[in-house]
């Protein structure tokens, strides 16, 4: 029987089931307010018809109550709107669970981009040796961040997991119970999570998903591509930011970092313990049973905090000895299972994930200067007394050769002391969990060579006097910093002492590039093109000095923050960009949506592996022609100009502050970090974090960062009669094609009828119209460019999924806009606003954020 089209599979396995289970859910008696489930479809229909008739959200809400609930008191009306929010939040969860359950059916688990497909195509082309050689070097690292773009508490994540399983098994009674449980379980967090809470939430994915999916992928590669031979390269590994990322998060302390590293170690030991217990029941043969019992006992002692001498090396050597005995004496019975556990020790060690430390360069400068001042004041000769007066180049020279030991009791500033103690903590973690456990330090907002060398010197003086076993990764974010990055790196590569450090680290240099802040700073096209060019220039300068550069991409979920179809992006990069490793951040609901189940995790990891490898073993020439580069550069410049002018508009910040949900992000308690960097009272663009910035446009359904400037840039080519140039670029450049397809996703999730009422606003009407006109221009010209009749025509199943999610949250968006309008009316009343009323509507805005965030799955 032939495989049905993906859209058909989606409709049968997702849409049909959602309609069935949602009808059950809507009839469950959850609360004291009667008929909520019956009224929500009527409200949904009122919203649809109202927006089709160009009505505003306030009119829609009022007409609903007038038509269907005229006898309700104002208080009862408010209560009903809050009940609608609760129902819709749970409808989103239901749809998530159904989509997760259907994932292996809707997506072809052996299709294009999977390892099986990769192996078959390379075998057919007699390139298996090339594939093996490449896999001996190639790596993929996904780095889980604590960035707050998902709010589900652990209890809800558990329900989603159980509901997904029940739906997959069509267990109607269990589904009914879980839907009832879902209705009774609170979604709202009354307190912000601590960084440790965030770490524990994400470790759940390590224990329950990645441990198994990483193992399955590695086992497949070993058995099917390497014919069972041992592979030295780990190929896939996990990075981890919760508890290590202190950029703008004062709550991440050295103690938290140490505690998180301990939790990671304990979690991997628990997983090994479970596996050893399972194996012990099977390996009941002479010569191996006692060894397995001993390993089980030692692992249990670690878990229960009893004395144990078990080391990773001994654990692995014992497992290998057991494997050999089974092969020699017991006909290789269960050898695949013992081999799979050995592979997991190779992937996860006793550390589970690589804990990164991250801090802003401006903070480092503050800490470093505090440290230097304290040393000079104490009479230390580590730094000359006139250090602060020296030119930057001389300072770099001093930092390159710095030696000595800092007595931390000299440091009086608490923040500086925490920063320096963190460097000691890195050393402690390496000693207890292994070097891989914490061996990378990211400098965000890196601008100069001095930024890197200040950290280099601090690490050496505080904790690593003998040997610096930490990789320093500068993060370049703004357009200016991206342009300066190659010069900074060349200065580092030509510094003899830094070069010696790199040599001791295998001549490998990690460089992180910020898509989120790059887009916030330069707009969609310019950010992506600036990063592409920076990668090319950084590859050239690194190869010149025989350094293998590892690009670590700071990507968010939505296209506006470097997300979207991530594997397509990596598959589109040509030979001018180093691609031996793919490293990227994964955050928020992108973790649960792309990697939340065994099937989705395995599928998306395989896609990333294949996209990175495909470039190197494919005969396809991805090099951009000179003509295409000129067009791409010109488009980026025009787009940047449009975006910069828009950003400089006097209403830009006030619009975000008064007409969007920006200020409500801080009230959601979905992350431990403050919602902005600086301490300024007013809203300053530079202090805005990329997540609430992009998210606020998403809540407005305007998605500005994902398209603004694209239409203006394309229009120049239409107006000048040269549109065939951009059409040729789209047809011949996979890189540009991926950017446009991701921008289409942002446009698909935009819905300007929601905020059309703003066009009449005396203060912000003109500004709203600027955004709307750019949206219309971008949409029209992207359709002309692609030849499509509608957005996302090339991905009908993805388009259908977005359409359902947008439909589910339409009433939620309406309620949110209604509440925002009420707040604006209260603020403009000219008298002191009614505090009780204000709190009610502010709570309504905040609560409606959650469902909107989670429904988007990548937040735009």
N, C-alpha and C positions, 0 to 999 in steps of 0.2 A: 504493500500500500504506500503510495507516494506521500512524502511529508507535505503537510498543508502549509500555506503561506504563514509567515510569522503573525500577521494581523489576525488571520483566522484563528490561530492558536491562542492569541491574546484574548480575542472576543469570547472563545469557548471556555477558556480556563480561568480568565480573570473577570471579565465583564459579567458573564452569566452568573458566576458564583457570587459576585458582589451583590447583584440584584437580589439573589435568593437570601443570602445571609444578612444583608442590610434590612430586608423586610422583616426578618425574625428580630433583629436588633431593635428596630423601630417600635415593635409591639411589646417590648419588655417593660414592666412597670418599675421604673427606677426611683421615682420621687413623689413628693406630695402634690406637685402640680400635675393635674390630669391632662392627658391628651397631648403632651409635648411631642411625642413621636408622631402623632397624627397631624399636628400643626406644622411641623418642620417642612414637609413636602409642599404644603400650601405657601409657606413663607418663601421657599426656594423658587416656586413658580412665580410668585409676586415679584421677586428680585429679577428673574429672567425677563419677564414682560416689561417691568419698569425700566430696566436699562435699555431694552430694545426700543422703548418709547422716549429715550433720552431724559428719563426722570432722575432726580438726584437721590442719594441714599436716605436722606431724611424723609422725603416725600414717599419713598417706597415703604419705609418702616411704618410711617403714619397711616398710609393707605391700607396696609395689611391689618393693622389693629382696627381701623374703621370698618373694614369689610368683614373680618372674621372674628374679632374679639372686642367688639365695641363696649362691652360692659366691664372690661377689666379696668381696675384702678391704675393710675400711673405707676404705683409701686409694684403691682402685679405684672404690668407690662415689662418693667425692668427685670423682674425675676424670670419671666419667660425668655427674654433675650439671653440672660445668663445660662438658662437651661439649654437653649439652642447651641450656645458655645460649647457646653459640655458634651452634647450629643455629637456635634460636628468633629470635635477633637477625637472622639472614639470612632467615628466613621473613617477618619483618616487612618487610625490604627488598624481597623478592619481591612481597609483596602491595602495597606502595607503588608499585612499578614497574608492576604490572598495572593498578592503579587509575588511575595517571597516564596509561597508554597508552589506557585506555578512556574517559578524561574527556570528549572531544568527542562520544562516542557516548552515554554515560550522561546527560550534560547537554546540553540543547538550546541550541546555540551561537547560535541566532537567536530563542530563546524570550523569555518575559517577563523584563524587566530588562536585556536586551541593547540595544545602540544601534539595531540594525535594528528591533526591536520598538518602541523609544521613538520612532524616526522615523516608523514606519508609524502608530502611534496618534496622534501629534501632527498628522500630515498629515491623517488622517481627521477629526480634530476642528478642522481649520483653525487649528492653533496652531503651525505651523512657524516663523512670525516670532517668537513668544514663546520657542520653543526656541532659536532662533539668538541672540536677545538675551540669554538666560540664559547660553548657552555663551560669550558674549563676556566674561563676568565670573566664571563658576563655575570652581572648581579642586578637584582631588583631589590630595592629597599623601600618599603612603605613606612612612613613615619606618622604614627598616630599623635595628633595634637589635642590639647585640651580646649581648643577654641570653641566658644559657646555658640554652637548653631543647632543644638538639639537639647531638649529639656526633659525627655522621658526619665522619670525616676526608675531605679532598679526594679521595683515591683511591676511597673508597666512593661519594661523590657522582657521580664520573665513571662508575662501574659502573652506578649507578641510571639515569643518563641514557642510557647505551648499551643497558641492558636494556629500558628503556621503549621505545626505538626498535625494538629487535629483536622485542619482543612485539607492537608495533603492526603490524609487517610479517610476523608469524608465521614468523620465521626460526628454525626449530627448532635447527639446528646452532649458530648464533651464540648462541642462548639457552643451550644446553647448555654452551658454552665459558664464557659469562659467569657462569653459576651455579657452575661449577667455580672460576673466578677469584674469585668472591665468597667461596667457602668457604675459599680460601687467603689472602685479604686480611685483615690484622688490623684490628679495629674500635677497639681500645683505645688511648687516648692516654696515654703514660707521663709526659708533661710537659704542664703547662698551656699553652695557646696564649698568645702575646703579643697585646696589642690590635691590633698590625699584622697578625698572622696572622688574627685575626678579620675584620679589614677585607678582607684579600685573599680570604678565603672568600666573603664577601658580594659583593665586586666581581665574582666569577664570575657571579652572577645578573644583575648589571647588564649585563655584556658579552654574555652568552649568551641572556638572556631578556628583560629589560626594554627593552634597546635596540631589539629587534625588535617586542615587543608594544606598547610605547608608540607607536612609529612607526606601526604598523598601525592603532591606534585613532585617532590624530590624522589620518592620511591618510583614513580612512573618514569622520570628521566633516567634514573639509574638502571632500571630493568629494561626499558624499551629503547633508550637511545645509546646507553653505554653497555648494554648486554650484561648487566649485573656487576660491572667493575666499580671499585670504590672511586668516588669523585672527591677531590680535595677541596674544590670550590663549594661554598655553601649555596650559591646561586640566588636564594631568596632569604631575606632577613627582615627583622622589624626594628624600626626606631621608635622611640617613646619620648614624648615631651611633658606629659603631666608630672609635676614634681621637679622638673628640671628647667622648664622655661620660665625665667623670672623677668622677661621683658615686659615692663609695665605691670607686673603682678607682685606687689609687696608681700603677698601672703606666702610666697614660695621661699621658705627658709632653708638653711643647711640641714636642719633636723628633718624637715619634710623630705628633702632629696634623699637623705640616708634611709628614711622610713620607706619611701617608695621603692628604692633599690632592694631593700630587705623583703618587701612584699613581692616584688618580681621574682626574686630568688626562691622564696617560699612557694610561690605559685607553680613554678616549673618543677620543683621537687615534688609537689603534690601530684602533678600530672605523671611524672616518672614513677612515683609510688603506685598509682592506679594501674599503670601499664605492667609494672613488675609483678604486682599481685595477680593480674590476669594471666600473665605468662607463667607464673609459678604453678598455677592450676593445670597448665598444659605440659610444662617441662618437668615431669615427675620421674625422669630417668636418672640412673646412677651417674655420678660425676657432675651433674648440673643442679640437682634439686637443692643441695646444701648451699651452693653458691647463690642461687636465687633467693633462698631464705635469708642469707646473710645480707644481701643487697636490700631486701625488703625491710629488714630490721634497722639497718643504718639510715635508710631514707625516712623511716618512721621516727627515728630518734631526732632527726633534723626538724621534722614537722612539729614534734612535741617539745622542741627546745631542750632535748636531752643531749648529753655529750656524744659526739660522733667524729670520727677521723676520716669520714668518706670525702674523697676529693673527686673532681670531675675525671681526672686522668685514670684513677683507680676504677671508678664506675665504668668508664668506657672499656678499659682493659679487661675487666671481668665479663662484660657483655660479649666482647670479642672472643674471649676464651670459651664461653658457653657456646657461642655460635660454632666455633671450630670443633668442639666436642660433638655437637649435634651432627655436623657434617661428617666427621670421621667415624662416629660410633652409632648414630641413630638415624641413618638414612635421610638426613636433612629435614626431619619432621619438625614443623613449625619454624623452619629457618627464616622464612620471609617475615614472620612477625618479630623475631629477635632482631633481624636486620633493620626493620622499620624503626625500632626503638633506638638502635645505634645511630641511624640517620637523624633522628630527632635530637640526640645529644650533639650531633655535629651542627645542627641548625641553631639550637637554643642554649647549649652549654649549661652553666648554672646561673645564667643571667636572664634568660628568656628574651629580653629586648635590649637594644642599645640605648641607654638613657642619655639623651643630649642635654647639655646645659646651654642656655641662651640668655644673653643680656644685651642691652642697647649700648652702642659705642659711647654715647654721651654720658651714660652712667659710669662706664668703665673709666672715662676720662676723670670724672669726679672722684671715684674711688682711688685711682692711681695717684692723682695729685695729693689726696689726703695721706696716702701711704708715704709718698716722697717727702711731704712736709714733716710728717712724724719722724721719719728716719733722719732727716737733716737736723731737726730740732734735738734729737737724741745724741747727736755727735757722730752718727754712723757715716762711714766714708763710701757707702755703696753708690750714692749719687753725689755729684759735686754741688756745692752750695748754690751755685748760679744756674742749676739745671733748668729752671723755669724760664730763664732769660735766653737760653741757647736757641739757635735756629732749629727748625724741625729736623733737618738732615742730621745734625749733630746729636740731637736727642735720640734719633733712630739708631745711630752708631753706638751710643752708650747702652741703650736697651738691648742691642744685639749681643753684647759681650757681658751683660750684667751677671754678677755672681754674688752669692751671699745668702743670708737667711733672715727673714723678717720676724722680729719678736712681736707677735700680735697684741701683746699687752700694751704696746705703745699706741695702738689705734684707739682713739676715743669715740669716733663717730660710729654709731650703731649700725647704720646702713653699710658703711665701708667694711666694718668687721664681719658682717654677714656675708658680703661678697667674697672676702678673702678666706673666710672659713669654708665657703662653698668649694674653693679650690683644694682645700685640705680633704674635704669630703670626697672629691673625685678620687683622690689617691686611696682613701679608705675603701671605697667601693671596688676599685680595681684589685685591692689586696684580698677582699672577701669573695667577690663574685667573678673575678677574672677581668683582664684588661678591657675586653670588648664591652663589659657592662656599662662603662662610662668613659669613653675616650675621645669625645668630640665636644668642642665648645664653639657655638655659633655667635658671631658678633653681628647683631642686627643694626641697620642703619650705618653700615660701614662706609666710610668716605675716603679714608687716607691710609697710607702705609703705617703711619704712627698709631692708628687705631688697632692694627693687628699687633704691632710690636709692644704696645702697652700691656696687652693681655699676655703676650709671649713672656715678657719680663715678670709680670705678677705671678704667673703659674710657676716659673722657675724659682723665684724668690720665696714663695709661700710653701710650696709642696713638692716640687720636682727638681731638686738641686742636682741629683745625679743624672737623671735621664728624663726628658720630657716625653711622656707616653700619652700625649693628648694631641689630637689634630685640631688645628684652629681653622674654622670656616668662616670667612667674611661673607656677610649677606649684603648684596647690592640691591637697592630697592627703587629709588627714584630714577627718572630718566637721566638726570645729570650724573648720578653715581654709576649707572650702567655704562655711560659713555666713558667715565674715568677708570672703570674697573681694570682694563688691560694695563694701563700705566701703573696702577697700584700693584698689580701682580708681578709686572716686570721688575719693579723696584724690590719686591720681596725675593723673587727668583735670583736676582743678581746680588743679594745680600749674602755674603759667605756663611754667616752663622745661621740664618734662616734656611739657606740651601742645605746646610749640614743637617739641620733638624728634619727637613723633608727627606733627605737621603735615609736617615734612620727610620723613617716612616714608610719606606718603600717608594720614595719619589712620587707620592700620590698627594694631590691637593684638592680638598673639597671646597667648592665655591657655591654658595647658595644664592638664588635669584628670586626676587619677590614679585610674583605676578599680582598679588592682591594690592599691595601698596603702589606697585608700578602702574596698575590700571587706575587706581584712585588719583595718582599724580598726573598721568599722561593720557588717560583714555584708552579705549580698547585696542584699536589698531596699533597705536604708537607703542604701547606697553609690550605687546607681543612681538612686534618687529624689533624694538630696542633690545629685548631679551635675546631674540634670535641672532641679531648682529653682535651683541655682547658675547654670546656663546661662541660664535665664529672667531671673533678676535681673541678671546681667552683660550680657545683651542689652539690657535696659531702661536700665541706667545708661550703657551705651556709646552707645546711640541718643540718649539725652538730651544727650550732649556731642558728637554728630555724629562718633563714632568707629566705624569698622567693626571689630567684634570677630571674630577668627578663633579658633575653638575647635580646639585640638589635643588629641586624646584619647590618653592613655597607656593603651592597651588591650593586654592580653596575649592568648594563644591561647584559654584556656578561658573559659567564662562567668563563672567566679569572678574573672577579671581583666579583665572587660569584653569578652571575645571572643565565641565562639559564632557565631551568625548575624549578622555585623556589618552587612551591607547592610540586613537587616530592621530593625535598630536605627535606622539613619539614616533609613530610609523612614518610621519611626513618629514622628519629631519634628515638632511642629506649628509654626505661624507665630510663636509667642512666642519661638522660639530662632533666632538668626542662623544661616543655613545657606549662605552664599555660598561657603564652602570646607568641604570635608571633609578633615580631617587626622588621621591615626592612626598609632600605632606598629604595626609588624609584626615579629614576632621568632621566633627558634628554628625549630621545625619547621613553624610557621604559614607561614613564607616558602616552604619547599619544598612544603608540601601545598597552599597556596592560590595560589602564584605561581611554582612550581618549573618548570612547562613553559609553552611559548608559549600553549597552549590555556587552561590553568587561569589563567594570568596575565591573558590578554585577557578571559576570561569574568568573573573576579572584579573586575577593574578596571571593566569595563562595568557590572557590578551596582552598584558603588559610585557611579559617575557617575550612573546612572539613579536610584538611591535618593535621592541628594542633590537632583537636578533634579526628580524626580517630585513632591516636596512643593510646589514653587513653581508648577508648571504644571497640577497636578491640581485638580479642583474639589472633591475630598474634604476635608471639614473635620476636621482632626486636633486641633483645640483641645479640651483636656480640659474636661469640664463641671465645675462647682463641686462637684457631688455626688461625681463620680469623684475629684476632687482630695482631698476629705475622706477618702474610703475609702483612697486611696493613701497619704496621710499617716499615717493611723491604722495601716494594715498595716505601714508602715515603722517606726513607733515601737515597735509590739509585736515586730516581728522584731528590731529593734535591742536591745530589752530582753532578749529571749531569748538573742541572740548575746553581748551584754555579760556577762550572768550566766554563760554558758557559758565565756567567755574568762577570767572572774574565778575560775573553779573552781580550787581549789588543785592539782588534778592536770593542769591544761591544759598547762603548760610541761613538767612531768616526763613526761607521756604522749608528747608530741612527741619529747622527748629520748631516752626509753628504749624506746618501743614503735614508733616510726616510723623512716623512713630519713633524717630531717632531717640528722643530723650526717655522713651519708655523701655528701651533695651536694658538700661541699668536696673530696672525694677523687676526683671523677669526671673532673677535668681537662677539662671541656667548655667552660669559659669563663675569661677572664683575671681576672674580678672575684672578690674574696673572697666567701664565702657569707653573711657578715653584716657590718653596718656598723661596730659598735663594737668596742672592744678588750677588752671585759669577758670574764673567764674563763668565767663561767656564762652560761646562755642567758637573754637579756633580750628580751621580746616586741618592744619598740620597735626593737631592732637587727636583727630578723629581716627578711630580704628577702622580698618577696612571692612570688618564683619558688620557692625551696625550701620556703616555707611552704605554698603551694598544692600544689606538687608532692609534698610528703610525704603530704598527705591523699590525693592521687591514687594514690600507690604503695600506700597502705593500702586502696585502693578504697573510701574513705569520703567523699571529695569534699565535706567539710564546708562550705568557703567558698561552694560553689555552691547550697546549699539551706538551711543551718541558720538557723532562725528563720522560714522561710516557712511550715512546717507549723503552728507555734505561732500565728502571726498569723492564718492561715486558720481554725484551730480556734476562735478566739474568736468568729468570725462564725457558725460551725456551732453552737456551744454557745448562743449568744444568739438563735438562730433567724433570723439575718439573712444567711444565706449567699447569698441572691439578690443582695445588694449587690455581693459580689465576683464573682459570676457575670456580673452586668451590666457590671462594670468590665472583665472579660475579653472580653466580646462587643463592647464599644464603645470600648475604648482599645487601639490598636495597640501603644502603648508597653508597657503592662502585659502584653499578649499575648506580645510578644517576650521580655520578662523571664521569663515562665512557661515558654515554649518552650525557652529557654536553660537554665533550671533543670532542666527535664526531661532535657536532655542530660547534665547532671551526675549526676542520679539514675540515668540509664541506664547510666552507667559505674561505678556503685557496685556492690559485691559483698560483702555483709557475712558471707557464709558463710566467706570467706577468713580473717576475724579473729574468728569466733564463739568460738573458744577463749579469747579475752581476757575474755569475760563471766565466766569462772570464776576469773580472776586475783584474788587477795586484795587487791592494791593498786589495780588499774585496772579491775576488773570493773564497778563502779558507773558509772565514767566512760564506759566503752564502751557500757553500756546506755543512758545519756543520749543518745549520738549515734545509736544504733540506733533508739531510740524516735522521735527527731525525724525520722529518715529515713523510717520507716514512716508517721508522721503526714503528712509532706510528700508522700510518694508517694500515699497514699490520698486526700488532699484535693485534690491537683493533678488526679488522675484525675476526681474528683467535679466539680471546677471546670470542666474542659475537656469533660467528657462522653465522654472517651476510655476505651476498655477497657484499653489498655496505653500505656505511655510512648512518646512520639515516634510515635504512630499517624499523625500528619499527614505524616510524612516517612519512609516505609517503606524507601527506598533508603539514607538516612543511618543509619537504625536497623539495617539489615542489615550495613552496613559496620562499624559499631561492634561488632555481635555477632561478626563474624568476627575482628576485631582482638582483642577481649577473649578469644575462644576461643584464638587463637594464643598469647597470653601467659599463659594460665591455668597451665601448668606452670612458667613463669618466676616468676609471683607465688607459687606454692606453694614453689618452691625458696627464694625470697627470705624468705618467712615462716619456713620451716624453719631457715634460717641465722640469722635474727634471734632465734628461740627458742633456738638453740644458744648464741648469744652471751649471752643473758639467763641461761641455765643456768650458763654458765662464770663470769659475774659474780657470781651468787648462791651459788656453791659454798662461799664462806666462806674459801677459801684463794686465794693468788695464781693468777690464771687462767693456763692454759697458753698462752704467747705464740704458739707455732706454730699451735695450734688456732684461737686468736682471729684471727690474721691470715688464715687460710684462710677462715673464715666471714665476716669483714669484707670480704674480697675478693669473696666470693660475693654479698653484699648489693650491693656497689658495682657489680659487673658486671651484675647483673640490673636495676639502675636503667635502663640504657641502652635495652634492648628495650622496657621498659614505657613510658618517655618517648616513644620514637619511634612506638610502636604507637598511642598516644593521639592523635597528630597535633596536638592542642591541649592536651595535658598535663592534661586532666581531663574 
